[in-house]
Amino acid sequence: MVALRIIFMGTAELSCASLERLAGGKFFSVAAVVTQPNKPKGRELKPQPSPVKILAQKLNLPILQPAKARDEKFISELRELQPDLIVVVAYGQILSPAILDLPKFGCVNVHTSLLPKYRGASPIQSAILNGETETGVTIMKMDAGLDTGDILAQARTPILPEDNSQTLHDRLAQLGAELLAKIIPNFVAGTIFPQLQPKEGATYAAKIKKEDGKIDWNLSAQEILNRLRAFTPWPGVFTFLPDSVGRASSRAETETSELLAGTLAPPKQLLKVWKAEMVECSGNAGEILSADKNGIVVACGKNALRILELQLEGGRRMNAREFLAGHSIAGRSFMKFAG
């Protein structure tokens, strides 16, 4: 059997499992890997390769890094490679009809939700945020819409209570890679056929922004806990210390929009929450009900949250006991960020 000639397009860490699986399969021949250009990262803003580029170099695969995937010169390069199929996993650019129609079998995509639910940029975070107990991956034949292509296959996995976006991401990456490698031979052989996505149940998952991590203590403890899980590792969830601890919190509150926009150095009283659990008790939203070696209990709109691990901006991650050794906050309140 002649190996299927594939062009792989991906950038993020999510893409790597699929690329590695295809590159190691006898049925596939990866003709080239397309990934985003190197981007400045770190304090020195040195250009860094994407996770996919690093893996492609390790696998000795040809690499293309167009600034714009719609560029005619790049499309001509793809055409010269004569791919049977283009596989797209978290690439990060919209593909033109010229690319979608170029391969013999079109373009297929791995999406980390059970489409039509959670189309868009943040399906993993959104599923956790909304308290879902199950999610999965979808292999679809791409069209010009946003995650609207016909479905080739789906696989499900539970969302565990201890899952955060990173652990779920890692599991879905592997699940998608295995399903992709399994389904492609059947698709090109004509033994399975793309199915239209259901019109009912379509939802969209917006891109996550840093400001989404600010805690609104008017929400229920469960909702805040879901946000903590959904936004780990990025952007995390954060609040601000009460008035009498560190700088005045009124200043921090007025400067929050500038902080989140990246135009102001972070004030010292910004506090990131790393680990917490829900407890059944009540009080005024944002009120610190207790603070001891077992944790910092903060009242929410419903029930309360016990903060177990936290990090002051510019400091190190620590448990509640370590934090309280240097900060007296019992009986005070965190900012609510209502509305």
C-alpha positions in Angstrom: 0.0 0.0 0.0 1.3 3.4 -1.0 1.6 5.8 2.0 -0.8 8.7 2.1 1.1 12.0 1.4 0.2 14.4 4.2 0.9 18.0 5.0 0.6 18.7 8.7 -0.4 22.2 9.9 -0.1 22.9 13.7 1.6 25.2 16.1 0.5 24.6 19.7 1.5 21.9 22.2 -1.9 20.2 21.5 -0.7 19.5 17.9 2.4 17.5 18.9 0.7 14.2 19.7 -1.0 14.1 16.4 2.1 14.9 14.4 4.1 12.3 16.3 1.5 9.7 15.7 1.2 10.4 11.9 5.0 10.6 11.5 5.4 7.2 13.1 2.6 5.5 11.1 3.3 3.2 8.1 0.2 4.4 6.3 1.3 8.0 6.3 4.1 10.1 4.8 4.5 13.6 6.2 5.7 15.7 3.2 6.0 18.9 5.2 5.1 20.5 8.5 3.5 24.0 8.5 3.7 26.0 11.7 3.6 29.7 12.8 6.7 31.8 12.6 9.0 32.0 15.6 7.6 34.4 18.2 9.4 36.6 20.8 9.1 35.1 24.3 10.7 35.5 27.7 12.2 38.5 29.4 14.6 39.1 26.5 11.9 38.6 23.9 14.1 36.3 21.8 12.3 34.6 18.9 11.3 31.0 20.0 10.1 28.1 17.8 6.7 26.6 18.3 6.3 23.2 20.0 5.5 21.8 16.6 8.6 23.2 15.0 10.8 21.7 17.7 9.2 18.3 17.2 9.4 18.5 13.4 13.1 19.2 13.7 13.5 16.2 16.0 11.7 14.1 13.4 13.8 15.5 10.5 10.7 16.8 8.7 10.6 19.7 6.2 9.2 22.8 7.8 7.4 25.8 6.4 6.6 29.0 8.4 4.6 31.4 6.4 3.7 34.7 8.0 0.3 34.5 6.3 -1.3 31.2 5.2 -3.2 33.1 2.5 0.0 34.2 0.8 0.0 33.1 -2.9 3.7 32.0 -2.8 3.0 29.8 0.2 -0.1 28.2 -1.5 2.1 27.5 -4.6 4.6 25.7 -2.3 1.8 23.6 -0.9 0.6 22.8 -4.4 4.0 21.7 -5.5 4.1 19.2 -2.6 1.0 17.5 -4.1 -0.6 16.4 -0.8 -3.3 13.8 -0.7 -4.5 15.2 2.6 -3.8 18.2 4.9 -4.2 17.6 8.6 -4.8 20.7 10.8 -4.4 20.7 14.6 -4.3 24.0 16.5 -2.5 25.8 13.7 -3.7 29.3 14.5 -4.5 30.8 11.1 -7.7 30.7 9.0 -7.2 28.7 5.8 -8.4 30.0 2.4 -10.6 28.0 0.1 -7.6 27.7 -2.1 -5.9 25.5 0.6 -9.1 23.7 1.7 -9.7 22.5 -1.9 -6.0 21.8 -2.7 -5.5 18.2 -1.5 -7.2 15.2 -3.1 -9.1 14.3 0.1 -9.4 17.9 1.4 -8.4 19.1 4.9 -9.3 17.4 8.2 -9.1 19.0 11.6 -8.9 17.7 15.2 -11.1 19.8 17.5 -11.1 19.3 21.3 -14.9 19.2 21.8 -17.9 17.2 20.8 -19.1 19.4 18.0 -21.3 21.3 17.4 -20.7 22.2 21.1 -17.9 24.6 21.9 -16.8 25.7 18.5 -14.1 28.3 18.6 -10.9 29.1 20.5 -11.3 27.7 24.0 -13.3 24.5 24.0 -11.3 22.9 26.8 -11.5 25.8 29.2 -15.2 26.4 28.4 -16.2 22.8 29.1 -14.6 23.0 32.6 -15.9 26.5 33.1 -19.5 25.4 32.5 -19.2 22.4 34.8 -19.4 19.8 32.1 -18.7 16.2 33.2 -17.9 14.9 29.7 -16.1 16.2 26.6 -14.2 14.7 23.7 -12.6 15.2 20.4 -14.0 15.6 16.9 -12.3 14.8 13.6 -14.0 16.9 10.9 -13.6 17.6 7.2 -12.9 21.3 7.1 -15.0 23.9 5.3 -14.9 27.7 5.2 -16.8 28.1 8.5 -15.6 28.2 12.1 -15.5 24.6 13.2 -18.6 23.9 11.1 -17.3 21.1 8.9 -18.8 17.6 8.5 -18.0 15.1 11.2 -15.8 12.1 10.5 -15.6 10.7 14.0 -15.8 11.6 17.7 -14.5 10.1 20.9 -15.6 10.9 24.4 -13.8 11.2 27.8 -15.0 12.2 31.2 -14.0 15.5 32.8 -12.8 14.4 36.3 -13.3 16.6 39.4 -9.6 17.0 39.7 -9.1 18.0 36.1 -7.8 21.4 35.1 -7.3 22.7 31.5 -3.7 21.3 31.4 -4.6 17.7 32.4 -7.7 17.7 30.2 -5.6 19.2 27.3 -3.0 16.4 27.6 -5.7 13.7 27.6 -7.5 15.1 24.6 -4.3 15.6 22.7 -3.6 11.8 23.0 -7.2 10.9 22.3 -7.3 13.0 19.2 -4.0 11.7 17.9 -5.2 8.1 18.2 -8.6 8.8 16.6 -7.0 10.7 13.8 -4.6 7.9 12.9 -7.5 5.3 13.1 -10.0 7.3 11.0 -7.9 8.6 8.1 -7.3 5.2 6.4 -11.1 4.5 6.5 -11.9 8.0 5.3 -9.6 7.9 2.2 -10.8 4.3 1.5 -14.3 5.5 1.4 -15.6 3.2 4.1 -16.8 6.1 6.3 -18.5 9.3 5.1 -18.7 12.8 6.6 -21.9 13.6 8.5 -23.4 17.0 8.8 -23.1 18.6 12.2 -26.5 18.8 14.0 -28.1 22.3 13.8 -29.2 22.0 17.4 -26.8 22.5 20.3 -24.2 24.6 18.6 -22.3 26.9 21.1 -19.1 29.0 20.7 -16.1 29.2 23.0 -14.6 32.7 23.0 -10.8 33.3 23.2 -9.7 33.5 26.9 -8.2 36.9 28.0 -6.1 37.6 31.0 -8.8 39.7 32.6 -11.1 36.6 32.7 -9.1 35.4 35.6 -10.2 38.1 38.1 -12.4 36.6 40.8 -15.9 37.9 41.3 -16.7 36.8 44.8 -20.4 37.3 44.1 -20.3 34.0 42.1 -20.9 30.7 43.8 -18.0 28.8 45.3 -18.5 26.1 42.7 -18.4 28.6 39.8 -15.2 30.2 41.1 -13.7 26.7 41.6 -14.6 25.9 38.0 -12.9 29.1 36.9 -9.8 28.1 38.9 -9.7 24.7 37.1 -10.5 26.1 33.7 -7.9 28.9 33.9 -5.0 26.7 35.1 -2.3 27.1 34.0 -3.3 30.3 32.2 -4.4 33.0 32.9 -5.0 31.7 36.4 -7.5 33.3 38.9 -6.6 36.3 41.1 -8.0 38.7 43.6 -6.5 41.6 45.6 -5.5 41.9 49.2 -7.7 43.8 51.6 -7.2 47.5 52.3 -4.9 47.3 55.2 -2.5 44.7 53.7 0.2 46.0 51.4 -0.7 49.0 49.3 -4.2 50.5 49.4 -6.6 48.3 47.5 -8.5 51.3 46.2 -5.4 52.1 44.1 -5.1 48.5 42.9 -8.8 48.5 41.9 -8.5 51.8 39.9 -5.4 50.5 38.1 -6.7 47.1 37.3 -7.7 47.9 33.7 -4.3 49.3 33.1 -2.7 46.3 34.7 -4.7 43.9 32.5 -3.9 45.9 29.4 -0.2 45.5 30.1 0.4 49.3 30.4 1.2 49.3 34.1 3.5 47.3 36.3 1.5 44.9 38.5 0.7 46.2 42.0 2.1 44.0 44.8 -1.3 43.2 46.3 -2.5 41.2 43.3 -2.9 37.6 44.7 -3.1 34.5 42.5 -5.0 31.5 43.8 -3.5 28.2 42.8 -5.5 25.6 44.8 -8.8 25.8 46.6 -11.8 23.7 47.7 -15.4 24.4 48.4 -16.8 24.5 51.9 -20.4 24.9 53.0 -20.7 28.1 55.0 -21.9 31.6 54.3 -21.1 35.3 54.7 -20.9 38.5 52.7 -19.3 37.9 49.3 -15.6 38.4 49.6 -15.5 38.3 53.4 -12.6 36.4 54.9 -14.4 34.1 57.3 -11.3 32.5 58.8 -7.6 32.3 58.1 -5.4 29.6 59.7 -3.1 26.8 58.9 -5.9 24.9 57.2 -6.5 27.6 54.7 -8.1 31.0 54.0 -11.9 30.7 53.9 -13.6 33.3 51.8 -17.4 33.8 51.5 -18.9 33.6 48.0 -22.3 34.3 46.5 -23.2 30.8 47.6 -21.0 28.7 50.1 -17.4 29.6 50.5 -13.9 28.8 49.1 -11.0 27.6 51.2 -7.8 28.8 49.6 -5.0 26.3 50.1 -2.2 27.6 47.8 -1.6 31.1 46.6 1.0 33.5 45.3 1.5 37.2 45.8 2.5 39.0 42.6 6.2 38.9 42.4 6.6 36.3 45.0 6.6 32.5 45.1 3.8 30.0 45.3 3.1 29.0 48.9 0.5 27.3 51.1 -1.8 29.2 53.4 0.2 28.7 56.5 3.3 30.2 54.9 1.4 33.1 53.5 -0.3 33.9 56.8 3.0 34.0 58.6 3.7 37.3 56.9 0.2 38.7 56.3 -2.7 39.3 58.8 -6.0 39.2 56.8 -8.5 37.5 59.1 -11.8 39.4 59.4 -11.2 41.6 56.3 -12.6 41.3 52.7 -11.3 40.7 49.2 -12.6 42.9 46.4 -15.8 41.6 44.8 -15.4 42.8 41.2 -19.2 42.9 40.9 -20.7 43.6 37.5 
